[in-house]
Amino acid sequence: MGLRHAMLIQRGHLFGWCPVGMACGIALFFGLKFEPSFAVIAGVGILGLCLALAARRMGEVTSPALVFAVMIALGFVVAGWRAHSVAGPVLDWRYYGPVEGRIVGMDRSASDAVRLTLDHVKLDRVAPAKTPTRVRISLHGDGALGVAPEPGLRVMTTAHLGPPGGPVEPGGFDFQRHAWFAELGAVGYTRVPLVAISVAEFDLRQSIFRIRMSVSAHVRDVLPGDVGGFAAAVTTGDRSGISQDALNDLRASNTAHLLAISGLHMGLLSGFVFGLLRLLFALIPHVALHWPARKLAAFGALIAAAVYLALSGGNVATERAFVMVAVALCAILVNRRAISLRAVAMAAIIVLTLRPEALMGPGFQMSFAATTALVAVFGWIRDMEWTLGPKWLQPVLGVVISSAVAGLATAPIGAAHFNTMAHYGLMANLASVPLMGVLVIPAAVLALVLAPVGLDVIGLWLMGAGLRWILWVADTVSGLDGAQGYVAGPGPVVLPLIAIGMLFVILWQGRARFVGVLPVILGLALWQSGSRPHVLIADTGGLVGVMTEDGRALSKPKGAGFVARNWLENDGEGIDQVTAAARWDAEHPVRVIHLSGKRAAAAFTGCRKHEIVVSTTDLEGRSDLDCLVLTPPLLRRTGAIALIGRADKLSIRTAREVAGDRMWSSWTASPELDLTLDGVMPDRLAQRE
């Protein structure tokens, strides 16, 4: 009777659980260690259909549970369909030679190098059936640019290519999976100048791309420096014009989200256009009295949001923002409440259907965490009939509450993915976010309106003034003592526990909702009590990291910089590779010998049973080695390796073991390996070069 009564209270509020069930199904698909066959995916789909039919005949207690199971099945099927729909060849060897393709993407790498994405790829002596659908190349060296990159231009160069790399450590970010859904079959670099093969042909998508880059270049011509790069980022999504120093300041002050064309920008733009159109319609008596001015304004705002989507390149984050805004505007068109948890749930379902892989990324998680929390908190304030002080103070308190709620909702997610926390982020956002709404976005719309008559410089100047202030705030806040803190990466169950707990608090009706606090506390406790691996070994053998009393010690100060940066960030350390390498001679109970290069391998005299040898070259013919030897051929089968447990009793965990054998994996040979730590006893850490 109690359960039936509790479920009756939930009537009218259960739709919000549909995307939660769908997310569980998607997470189940990506969490598998094997690749489910078409028969398995079809079987799950048929089971979901049967449960959907059965749910119609069940009562108010059983039916919601069956519908939730249906959404789990739907999420699993959608994820499986999406994974197979983007399938393409993946390069499974190191390639060096001519690379030809059409430029379909331009951005910058973490090292600030220009990076191009090419499709319609041709590789020398590689059959079309084995040629990747897309490749991504970083342009290094003074002469690497050659001809200026142009959207749609077909170019050729000589490049080093290889398969997308696996996780830098077991359980780490899986770039192989990310590249699979981006249809990247190879990544690499070139130091050879680009050569133009043919002019850009007409193509609607490429034409929009060219317009984007032209607008970006014009904005940066009018507003030079980081201000122009910032303006280009929020108008066209092109971040190539902003420096790494400015990016670091924005991240340290927790205002980097202002760079991404997200729900904030899309909401501000559509809200400004909606308000402006309503004002214009109100000034025309006939329209105000006889036409549905509110719906017309919503329709106009929807068109403006769609244009913004196209102009910004339509990446995953912007698509997600557009869907959320479109759901709210369409709710106005059909006389429903524009901002509600139901609207957020509908937007989540649409995004997960179109891009189920987005669930695994920080963009989706942070966006919907912030939106859900904001809608819930302001909904509670509305239902409780609380007033936020006098009218003149309400906008200020609204901004403070919004920034605080969004910051708290996204803080665990940001800390888990990026291992940093901005201690003064609330202060920086309070000083920056309001200006985006009252100056930057309206100025961008003004520039667009004035562009046909050549007066867009007025809007861009106003936009630059606002962005200049935001950059100053970011620089000032990031320079404060203790502005940025570092946290160790959590275990795999921490974020799901926190998410489920908070969703239960928000979505469940009645006092039982506070039971959701328990999973949150458990998740935070597991995060706090978690430990990092004692030893980490890169999948190439090029870097070894050993935990000491002072922190992670790295085997060399240069090389494998991406791996080193990720290891140190996951440890929660804000130091560079050189500093970590200076710890290499520290005392540690595990003796690891790192052989870097052929010369070190040739000079290697042997090892004892209690040692671990990691080499960047294959130690062929060395039958005298009576220790655990890890070489590139073996590491290509296992991926990155971690030694975990107590220092006196370690066990081996491989990236392959954690990630499994999926269609996007590029492990070689058989997973059957004999890796044991028998005999590896406490001794002193050492390196032999």
VMD Tcl script that draws the C-alpha trace (Angstrom):
set ca {
  {0.00 0.00 0.00}
  {2.87 2.35 0.82}
  {4.58 1.65 -2.53}
  {1.35 2.18 -4.44}
  {0.76 5.48 -2.63}
  {4.34 6.61 -3.36}
  {3.91 5.82 -7.05}
  {0.61 7.67 -7.21}
  {2.39 10.77 -5.91}
  {4.83 10.48 -8.83}
  {2.08 10.70 -11.45}
  {2.77 13.59 -13.79}
  {6.43 13.68 -12.76}
  {7.74 10.40 -14.20}
  {8.68 11.65 -17.66}
  {11.91 13.04 -16.24}
  {13.07 9.47 -15.56}
  {12.88 8.50 -19.25}
  {16.24 10.02 -20.27}
  {17.75 8.58 -17.06}
  {16.73 5.09 -18.19}
  {18.00 5.80 -21.68}
  {21.32 6.98 -20.27}
  {21.59 3.74 -18.25}
  {21.15 1.71 -21.46}
  {23.78 3.75 -23.28}
  {26.19 3.42 -20.35}
  {25.55 -0.34 -20.33}
  {26.47 -0.56 -24.02}
  {29.69 1.40 -23.60}
  {30.56 -0.44 -20.39}
  {30.64 -3.88 -22.04}
  {34.04 -5.55 -22.37}
  {33.02 -7.28 -25.62}
  {31.30 -6.18 -28.80}
  {27.63 -7.24 -28.82}
  {26.52 -8.82 -32.08}
  {23.63 -7.59 -34.21}
  {21.60 -10.47 -32.81}
  {22.18 -9.27 -29.24}
  {21.24 -5.68 -30.11}
  {18.15 -6.85 -31.98}
  {17.23 -9.12 -29.07}
  {17.43 -6.21 -26.63}
  {15.24 -4.16 -28.98}
  {12.62 -6.92 -29.21}
  {12.68 -7.32 -25.42}
  {12.11 -3.58 -25.06}
  {9.16 -3.74 -27.47}
  {7.60 -6.61 -25.51}
  {8.04 -4.71 -22.26}
  {6.43 -1.64 -23.84}
  {3.38 -3.69 -24.83}
  {3.21 -5.27 -21.37}
  {3.47 -1.87 -19.65}
  {0.15 -0.82 -21.15}
  {-1.63 -3.59 -19.25}
  {0.06 -3.08 -15.90}
  {-0.98 -0.94 -12.94}
  {0.45 2.29 -11.67}
  {3.16 0.50 -9.64}
  {4.51 -1.93 -12.23}
  {4.00 0.12 -15.39}
  {6.58 2.86 -14.62}
  {9.21 0.23 -13.83}
  {8.55 -1.48 -17.18}
  {8.71 1.84 -19.02}
  {12.05 2.55 -17.34}
  {13.29 -0.87 -18.55}
  {12.03 0.00 -22.05}
  {14.10 3.19 -22.01}
  {17.15 1.19 -20.93}
  {16.64 -1.12 -23.89}
  {16.12 1.87 -26.19}
  {19.37 3.47 -25.02}
  {21.27 0.23 -25.60}
  {19.87 -0.16 -29.13}
  {20.43 3.48 -30.07}
  {24.05 3.32 -28.90}
  {24.63 0.10 -30.84}
  {23.06 1.52 -33.99}
  {25.09 4.70 -33.74}
  {28.36 2.82 -33.20}
  {27.79 0.72 -36.32}
  {26.53 3.64 -38.43}
  {29.83 5.53 -38.09}
  {32.01 2.47 -38.67}
  {34.97 3.05 -40.96}
  {38.51 1.80 -41.61}
  {41.10 2.49 -38.90}
  {44.78 2.54 -39.77}
  {46.47 -0.28 -37.85}
  {50.11 0.53 -38.60}
  {52.50 3.47 -38.63}
  {52.28 5.20 -42.01}
  {54.68 7.73 -43.50}
  {54.06 9.05 -46.97}
  {51.82 11.22 -49.13}
  {48.45 12.20 -47.68}
  {45.78 13.81 -49.83}
  {42.33 15.00 -48.75}
  {39.76 17.77 -48.50}
  {39.86 20.16 -45.53}
  {36.66 19.77 -43.51}
  {37.88 20.95 -40.12}
  {40.36 23.47 -38.73}
  {41.35 23.99 -35.10}
  {44.38 24.00 -32.82}
  {45.97 21.23 -30.78}
  {46.92 21.44 -27.12}
  {50.44 22.41 -28.26}
  {48.93 25.36 -30.17}
  {49.66 23.86 -33.61}
  {47.21 24.33 -36.47}
  {45.30 21.08 -36.94}
  {43.38 20.01 -40.04}
  {40.74 17.32 -40.48}
  {40.64 15.80 -43.97}
  {38.04 13.64 -45.67}
  {38.00 11.98 -49.14}
  {41.44 10.73 -48.11}
  {44.01 9.10 -50.38}
  {47.10 7.36 -49.02}
  {49.96 5.99 -51.09}
  {49.77 2.20 -51.60}
  {46.72 1.88 -49.36}
  {43.58 0.33 -50.84}
  {40.43 2.51 -50.70}
  {38.71 -0.14 -48.56}
  {41.43 0.28 -45.92}
  {41.76 4.06 -46.18}
  {40.30 5.95 -43.19}
  {37.19 8.05 -43.77}
  {38.87 11.00 -42.07}
  {42.36 11.79 -40.80}
  {43.57 14.61 -38.56}
  {46.98 16.18 -39.05}
  {48.83 18.72 -36.92}
  {51.01 21.15 -38.86}
  {54.43 21.52 -37.21}
  {57.53 23.40 -38.24}
  {58.02 26.86 -39.73}
  {57.15 25.81 -43.24}
  {54.39 23.33 -42.47}
  {51.56 25.63 -43.49}
  {52.63 26.13 -47.09}
  {49.42 27.14 -48.84}
  {46.95 28.81 -46.48}
  {44.35 26.24 -45.33}
  {40.90 26.97 -46.72}
  {37.64 25.11 -46.03}
  {36.88 22.65 -48.81}
  {40.33 23.00 -50.40}
  {41.90 19.71 -51.51}
  {45.49 19.54 -50.29}
  {48.42 17.15 -50.18}
  {51.37 16.77 -47.86}
  {53.72 14.12 -46.52}
  {52.77 13.08 -43.02}
  {53.27 10.59 -40.24}
  {50.00 8.80 -39.42}
  {49.03 6.17 -36.92}
  {45.93 4.69 -35.30}
  {44.21 6.74 -32.59}
  {45.84 6.02 -29.27}
  {44.20 4.06 -26.48}
  {43.74 5.21 -22.88}
  {46.90 6.67 -21.34}
  {46.20 4.48 -18.33}
  {43.68 1.74 -17.47}
  {40.30 3.42 -16.97}
  {41.50 6.70 -18.48}
  {39.95 8.73 -21.30}
  {39.49 6.45 -24.30}
  {40.59 8.46 -27.34}
  {40.03 5.42 -29.56}
  {36.31 5.57 -28.79}
  {36.20 9.34 -29.22}
  {37.94 9.09 -32.61}
  {35.60 6.30 -33.73}
  {32.51 8.46 -33.33}
  {34.32 11.43 -34.92}
  {35.06 9.07 -37.85}
  {38.79 9.64 -37.43}
  {40.66 6.59 -38.70}
  {44.15 8.02 -38.22}
  {45.91 10.94 -36.54}
  {49.36 12.33 -37.04}
  {51.51 15.29 -37.98}
  {53.54 16.79 -40.78}
  {56.51 19.13 -41.08}
  {56.12 19.41 -44.85}
  {54.29 22.41 -46.38}
  {50.77 21.91 -47.71}
  {50.27 21.82 -51.46}
  {46.93 22.77 -53.01}
  {45.59 20.11 -55.38}
  {42.31 21.70 -56.48}
  {40.10 24.63 -55.60}
  {37.24 24.17 -53.18}
  {34.18 22.78 -54.93}
  {30.66 23.86 -54.12}
  {29.13 21.91 -51.28}
  {26.47 23.25 -48.94}
  {28.21 22.09 -45.79}
  {31.59 23.32 -46.96}
  {30.07 26.61 -48.10}
  {28.75 27.17 -44.57}
  {32.18 26.21 -43.26}
  {33.81 28.83 -45.52}
  {31.33 31.46 -44.36}
  {32.16 30.61 -40.75}
  {35.89 30.97 -41.28}
  {35.42 34.19 -43.27}
  {33.35 35.68 -40.47}
  {35.95 34.52 -37.96}
  {38.77 36.13 -39.93}
  {36.79 39.39 -40.27}
  {36.08 39.49 -36.54}
  {39.76 38.95 -35.73}
  {40.75 41.68 -38.20}
  {38.47 44.16 -36.44}
  {39.37 42.93 -32.93}
  {42.99 41.76 -32.89}
  {44.57 39.59 -30.22}
  {42.82 37.45 -27.65}
  {39.74 39.71 -27.69}
  {39.21 38.92 -31.37}
  {39.89 35.24 -30.77}
  {37.32 35.26 -27.96}
  {34.78 37.07 -30.18}
  {35.35 34.57 -33.01}
  {34.90 31.68 -30.59}
  {31.50 32.87 -29.33}
  {30.22 33.74 -32.82}
  {31.58 31.01 -35.08}
  {33.00 28.41 -32.70}
  {36.52 28.99 -34.07}
  {38.95 28.97 -31.11}
  {42.14 29.08 -33.16}
  {42.63 32.81 -32.53}
  {42.89 32.72 -28.74}
  {46.22 32.08 -27.06}
  {47.03 29.29 -24.63}
  {47.74 31.84 -21.89}
  {44.23 33.29 -22.20}
  {42.76 29.78 -22.26}
  {44.64 28.87 -19.09}
  {43.38 32.03 -17.37}
  {39.80 31.27 -18.34}
  {40.10 27.69 -17.10}
  {41.73 28.72 -13.82}
  {38.89 31.19 -13.17}
  {36.15 28.72 -14.22}
  {35.00 31.01 -17.04}
  {36.21 28.84 -19.93}
  {32.59 27.77 -20.49}
  {32.01 31.26 -21.94}
  {34.16 30.23 -24.91}
  {31.98 27.30 -25.91}
  {28.80 27.99 -27.83}
  {26.66 26.28 -25.24}
  {23.26 26.60 -23.66}
  {24.25 29.95 -22.13}
  {25.06 31.57 -25.47}
  {22.20 29.94 -27.34}
  {19.79 30.85 -24.55}
  {21.00 34.45 -24.37}
  {20.80 34.87 -28.13}
  {17.34 33.35 -28.53}
  {16.10 35.15 -25.41}
  {17.37 38.50 -26.70}
  {15.81 37.94 -30.13}
  {12.54 36.74 -28.54}
  {12.36 39.83 -26.30}
  {13.29 42.17 -29.14}
  {10.63 40.74 -31.47}
  {7.97 40.91 -28.76}
  {8.85 44.56 -28.20}
  {8.66 45.31 -31.93}
  {5.32 43.53 -32.28}
  {3.96 45.41 -29.26}
  {4.78 48.69 -31.02}
  {2.49 47.74 -33.92}
  {-1.11 47.91 -32.60}
  {-2.68 45.73 -35.29}
  {-0.11 42.97 -34.77}
  {-0.32 43.21 -30.98}
  {-4.15 42.96 -31.00}
  {-4.83 40.46 -33.77}
  {-1.74 38.29 -34.21}
  {-0.22 35.72 -31.80}
  {2.77 37.97 -31.12}
  {4.28 35.68 -28.47}
  {4.29 32.68 -30.80}
  {5.64 34.74 -33.69}
  {8.46 35.97 -31.48}
  {9.22 32.38 -30.44}
  {9.28 31.30 -34.09}
  {11.64 34.16 -34.97}
  {13.91 33.28 -32.06}
  {13.93 29.66 -33.24}
  {15.07 30.76 -36.70}
  {17.81 32.93 -35.13}
  {18.97 29.96 -33.02}
  {19.07 27.74 -36.15}
  {21.18 30.33 -38.00}
  {23.51 30.51 -34.98}
  {23.76 26.71 -35.03}
  {24.78 26.71 -38.69}
  {27.20 29.62 -38.25}
  {28.89 27.99 -35.27}
  {29.66 24.76 -37.13}
  {27.04 22.57 -35.49}
  {29.36 20.64 -33.18}
  {28.01 18.36 -30.46}
  {27.91 21.02 -27.74}
  {26.12 23.52 -29.98}
  {23.67 20.90 -31.24}
  {22.85 20.06 -27.63}
  {22.32 23.74 -26.82}
  {20.11 24.22 -29.88}
  {17.95 21.23 -29.00}
  {17.39 22.56 -25.48}
  {16.48 26.04 -26.76}
  {14.30 24.59 -29.53}
  {12.35 22.48 -27.04}
  {11.70 25.57 -24.89}
  {10.59 27.68 -27.89}
  {8.41 24.92 -29.30}
  {6.77 24.64 -25.88}
  {5.71 28.28 -26.29}
  {4.32 27.49 -29.75}
  {2.10 24.74 -28.30}
  {1.10 26.71 -25.19}
  {3.20 24.74 -22.71}
  {5.58 25.98 -20.03}
  {8.82 26.84 -21.80}
  {11.21 26.06 -18.95}
  {10.45 22.89 -17.00}
  {12.04 19.60 -16.09}
  {9.85 17.99 -18.76}
  {11.43 20.25 -21.40}
  {14.92 19.39 -20.13}
  {14.05 15.68 -20.25}
  {12.78 15.98 -23.83}
  {15.96 17.78 -24.87}
  {18.08 15.06 -23.24}
  {16.16 12.31 -25.06}
  {16.66 14.04 -28.41}
  {20.38 14.59 -27.83}
  {20.94 11.01 -26.62}
  {19.07 9.68 -29.65}
  {21.15 11.72 -32.09}
  {24.50 11.42 -30.28}
  {24.43 8.67 -27.63}
  {28.22 8.85 -27.30}
  {27.85 12.38 -25.91}
  {26.76 10.83 -22.60}
  {30.34 9.78 -21.90}
  {31.78 13.27 -22.36}
  {31.99 16.21 -19.93}
  {30.05 18.53 -22.26}
  {26.78 16.64 -22.03}
  {27.18 15.88 -18.36}
  {27.99 19.44 -17.30}
  {25.39 21.05 -19.56}
  {22.47 18.94 -18.38}
  {23.65 18.92 -14.77}
  {23.63 22.72 -14.71}
  {20.32 23.02 -16.59}
  {18.54 20.41 -14.48}
  {19.76 21.95 -11.24}
  {18.80 25.49 -12.31}
  {15.30 24.49 -13.44}
  {14.75 22.48 -10.25}
  {15.97 25.21 -7.88}
  {14.01 28.02 -9.50}
  {11.00 25.69 -9.72}
  {11.19 25.13 -5.97}
  {11.48 28.87 -5.41}
  {8.38 29.40 -7.57}
  {6.38 26.64 -5.88}
  {7.31 27.88 -2.41}
  {6.31 31.40 -3.50}
  {9.55 32.84 -2.23}
  {10.49 36.35 -3.31}
  {14.09 37.30 -3.95}
  {13.90 40.66 -2.20}
  {12.70 43.92 -3.77}
  {12.31 44.10 -7.55}
  {15.49 46.10 -8.07}
  {17.48 43.42 -6.23}
  {15.87 40.35 -7.86}
  {18.01 40.34 -11.05}
  {21.19 40.53 -8.97}
  {20.11 37.71 -6.65}
  {18.98 35.72 -9.66}
  {22.45 35.90 -11.18}
  {24.08 35.00 -7.85}
  {21.80 31.99 -7.35}
  {22.21 30.87 -10.97}
  {26.01 31.04 -10.81}
  {26.14 29.28 -7.43}
  {23.73 26.50 -8.44}
  {25.36 25.90 -11.82}
  {28.81 25.96 -10.23}
  {27.88 23.45 -7.53}
  {26.12 21.16 -10.02}
  {29.05 21.04 -12.43}
  {31.92 21.13 -9.92}
  {32.14 17.33 -9.34}
  {31.94 16.65 -13.08}
  {34.58 19.23 -13.95}
  {36.85 18.00 -11.18}
  {36.44 14.38 -12.30}
  {37.21 15.07 -15.96}
  {39.74 17.89 -15.68}
  {41.15 17.29 -12.17}
  {40.97 20.98 -11.28}
  {38.76 23.22 -9.18}
  {38.57 26.99 -9.49}
  {38.27 28.26 -5.92}
  {37.23 31.74 -7.01}
  {35.05 30.61 -9.91}
  {31.85 32.02 -8.41}
  {33.41 35.45 -8.07}
  {34.71 35.38 -11.65}
  {31.36 34.22 -13.05}
  {29.42 36.88 -11.15}
  {31.68 39.49 -12.72}
  {31.52 37.99 -16.23}
  {28.27 36.15 -16.98}
  {25.91 39.16 -16.63}
  {27.98 41.08 -19.16}
  {27.50 38.29 -21.70}
  {23.75 38.80 -21.47}
  {23.54 42.58 -21.34}
  {26.37 43.52 -23.72}
  {28.28 40.79 -25.59}
  {25.38 38.83 -27.11}
  {23.23 41.92 -27.92}
  {26.31 43.52 -29.52}
  {26.85 40.38 -31.63}
  {23.23 40.58 -32.85}
  {23.70 44.28 -33.57}
  {26.83 43.53 -35.60}
  {24.91 40.94 -37.61}
  {22.08 43.40 -38.30}
  {24.49 46.18 -39.33}
  {26.75 43.94 -41.44}
  {24.77 44.39 -44.72}
  {25.42 48.17 -44.58}
  {29.04 47.82 -43.49}
  {28.54 49.17 -39.97}
  {29.09 45.91 -38.10}
  {32.25 47.43 -36.60}
  {29.99 49.29 -34.15}
  {28.56 46.06 -32.75}
  {31.96 44.37 -32.77}
  {33.54 47.28 -30.87}
  {30.88 47.00 -28.16}
  {31.33 43.23 -28.12}
  {35.08 43.66 -27.76}
  {34.63 46.00 -24.79}
  {32.66 43.33 -22.92}
  {35.05 40.52 -23.81}
  {38.03 42.65 -22.83}
  {36.52 42.99 -19.36}
  {35.92 39.23 -19.12}
  {39.53 38.48 -20.08}
  {40.73 40.99 -17.49}
  {38.59 39.32 -14.83}
  {39.96 35.89 -15.82}
  {43.55 37.14 -15.71}
  {43.04 38.84 -12.33}
  {41.23 35.94 -10.66}
  {43.62 33.31 -12.01}
  {46.50 35.30 -10.55}
  {45.16 35.14 -6.99}
  {46.89 32.84 -4.53}
  {45.26 29.41 -4.51}
  {42.98 30.28 -7.45}
  {43.23 26.76 -8.83}
  {43.28 23.51 -6.92}
  {43.96 19.99 -8.15}
  {42.14 16.77 -7.29}
  {42.87 13.15 -8.10}
  {40.66 11.39 -10.62}
  {37.79 9.36 -9.11}
  {37.00 5.70 -9.60}
  {34.52 4.58 -12.28}
  {31.49 4.40 -9.96}
  {31.89 7.79 -8.27}
  {30.22 10.06 -10.84}
  {27.33 7.62 -11.52}
  {26.60 7.45 -7.78}
  {26.61 11.24 -7.44}
  {24.46 11.65 -10.57}
  {21.85 9.07 -9.57}
  {21.65 10.48 -6.05}
  {21.12 14.06 -7.21}
  {18.61 13.03 -9.87}
  {16.63 11.17 -7.23}
  {16.60 14.29 -5.04}
  {15.36 16.41 -7.96}
  {12.94 14.06 -9.72}
  {11.37 12.06 -6.91}
  {8.31 13.59 -5.25}
  {7.89 13.45 -1.49}
  {10.19 13.34 1.50}
  {11.76 10.09 0.31}
  {13.67 12.17 -2.24}
  {16.29 12.90 0.42}
  {17.32 9.24 0.33}
  {19.22 10.34 -2.79}
  {21.70 12.13 -0.55}
  {23.11 8.75 0.54}
  {24.55 7.76 -2.88}
  {26.07 11.24 -3.16}
  {27.79 10.86 0.22}
  {28.96 7.36 -0.72}
  {30.34 8.60 -4.04}
  {32.25 11.43 -2.40}
  {33.59 9.04 0.26}
  {34.83 6.62 -2.41}
  {36.43 9.51 -4.25}
  {38.21 10.65 -1.11}
  {39.40 7.16 -0.18}
  {40.51 6.17 -3.67}
  {44.17 5.52 -4.43}
  {46.25 5.98 -7.55}
  {48.35 3.24 -9.22}
  {51.83 2.74 -7.83}
  {53.32 2.31 -11.30}
  {52.05 3.51 -14.69}
  {53.56 2.38 -18.00}
  {52.70 4.04 -21.33}
  {51.42 1.86 -24.17}
  {54.58 2.61 -26.18}
  {56.97 1.97 -23.32}
  {58.17 5.54 -23.77}
  {57.33 6.69 -20.23}
  {57.13 5.17 -16.77}
  {55.62 6.83 -13.72}
  {56.19 5.55 -10.18}
  {54.43 6.89 -7.08}
  {56.81 8.12 -4.38}
  {56.25 9.83 -1.04}
  {56.54 13.19 -2.82}
  {54.23 12.26 -5.70}
  {54.56 10.71 -9.15}
  {58.13 10.30 -10.43}
  {58.51 10.19 -14.22}
  {61.29 8.38 -16.02}
  {62.26 11.27 -18.31}
  {61.78 15.05 -18.48}
  {60.83 15.22 -22.17}
  {58.83 13.12 -24.59}
  {55.35 11.59 -24.26}
  {54.15 14.96 -22.97}
  {50.46 14.20 -23.45}
  {50.75 11.00 -21.40}
  {52.79 12.72 -18.69}
  {50.33 15.60 -18.40}
  {47.37 13.24 -18.06}
  {49.07 11.08 -15.43}
  {49.99 14.07 -13.31}
  {46.53 15.62 -13.66}
  {44.87 12.34 -12.70}
  {47.13 12.22 -9.65}
  {45.82 15.67 -8.72}
  {49.23 17.31 -9.12}
  {49.68 20.70 -10.75}
  {53.33 20.24 -11.72}
  {55.12 19.85 -15.04}
  {56.95 16.86 -16.46}
  {60.40 18.25 -15.69}
  {59.57 18.62 -11.99}
  {58.13 15.09 -11.85}
  {61.20 13.68 -13.61}
  {63.46 15.19 -10.92}
  {61.87 12.74 -8.44}
  {62.98 9.68 -10.38}
  {65.81 8.73 -7.99}
  {63.52 8.75 -4.95}
  {63.16 5.69 -2.74}
  {60.37 3.29 -3.70}
  {59.65 -0.36 -2.88}
  {59.42 -1.38 -6.56}
  {62.53 -1.48 -8.76}
  {61.73 -0.36 -12.32}
  {64.33 -0.18 -15.07}
  {63.39 2.03 -18.02}
  {65.37 1.53 -21.23}
  {64.75 4.48 -23.52}
  {66.14 4.02 -27.03}
  {68.19 1.42 -28.88}
  {71.46 2.51 -27.30}
  {70.12 1.94 -23.78}
  {68.72 -1.46 -24.81}
  {72.06 -2.50 -26.35}
  {73.94 -1.51 -23.18}
  {71.50 -3.36 -20.92}
  {73.36 -6.15 -19.12}
  {70.47 -7.98 -17.52}
  {68.06 -7.99 -14.62}
  {67.08 -9.93 -11.54}
  {63.80 -11.64 -10.78}
  {62.45 -8.91 -8.51}
  {62.85 -6.17 -11.15}
  {60.56 -4.80 -13.87}
  {62.09 -3.77 -17.19}
  {60.29 -1.41 -19.57}
  {61.88 -0.87 -22.96}
  {60.99 1.30 -25.96}
  {62.54 -1.32 -28.27}
  {62.07 -5.05 -28.53}
  {64.64 -7.06 -26.57}
  {64.81 -9.93 -29.03}
  {66.96 -12.91 -28.23}
  {67.43 -11.98 -24.58}
  {66.63 -15.32 -22.96}
  {68.78 -14.41 -19.95}
  {66.25 -11.97 -18.56}
  {64.73 -13.47 -15.41}
  {62.30 -10.61 -14.70}
  {59.11 -9.04 -15.96}
  {59.96 -7.44 -19.33}
  {57.52 -5.06 -21.03}
  {58.32 -4.15 -24.64}
  {56.33 -2.43 -27.44}
  {55.08 -5.68 -29.08}
  {53.58 -6.79 -25.76}
  {52.28 -3.31 -24.89}
  {50.48 -3.11 -28.22}
  {48.50 -6.13 -27.05}
  {47.78 -4.82 -23.57}
  {47.69 -1.05 -23.90}
  {48.90 1.06 -20.99}
  {49.66 -0.86 -17.79}
  {49.08 0.02 -14.14}
  {50.42 -1.70 -11.05}
  {47.86 -1.29 -8.29}
  {47.33 -2.40 -4.71}
  {49.56 -2.13 -1.68}
  {53.21 -1.41 -2.27}
  {54.18 -4.85 -0.93}
  {51.50 -6.68 -2.92}
  {50.85 -5.29 -6.38}
  {48.71 -6.61 -9.21}
  {48.71 -5.78 -12.90}
  {45.82 -4.07 -14.67}
  {45.91 -3.34 -18.39}
  {43.99 -0.82 -20.46}
  {42.72 -3.67 -22.61}
  {41.37 -5.45 -19.56}
  {39.42 -2.35 -18.48}
  {38.27 -1.07 -21.89}
  {37.61 -4.48 -23.43}
  {37.75 -5.54 -27.06}
  {35.34 -3.21 -28.86}
  {34.96 -2.27 -32.52}
  {36.91 0.95 -31.92}
  {39.79 -0.80 -30.14}
  {43.08 -1.29 -32.00}
  {44.77 -3.84 -29.79}
  {46.90 -6.36 -31.65}
  {47.04 -10.15 -31.46}
  {45.44 -12.22 -28.73}
  {44.56 -10.83 -25.29}
  {45.86 -14.02 -23.65}
  {48.97 -12.92 -21.80}
  {51.02 -14.27 -18.91}
  {51.75 -11.17 -16.87}
  {52.57 -11.83 -13.24}
  {54.44 -9.97 -10.54}
  {55.77 -13.06 -8.81}
  {59.10 -12.20 -7.30}
  {58.76 -8.45 -7.61}
  {59.77 -7.56 -4.06}
  {60.50 -4.23 -2.34}
  {63.76 -2.69 -3.46}
  {65.02 0.64 -4.74}
  {63.71 2.48 -7.80}
  {66.30 2.83 -10.55}
  {66.73 3.81 -14.17}
  {69.34 2.74 -16.67}
  {69.93 4.82 -19.75}
}
mol new
graphics top color blue
foreach p $ca { graphics top sphere $p radius 0.5 }
foreach p [lrange $ca 0 end-1] q [lrange $ca 1 end] { graphics top cylinder $p $q radius 0.2 }
display resetview
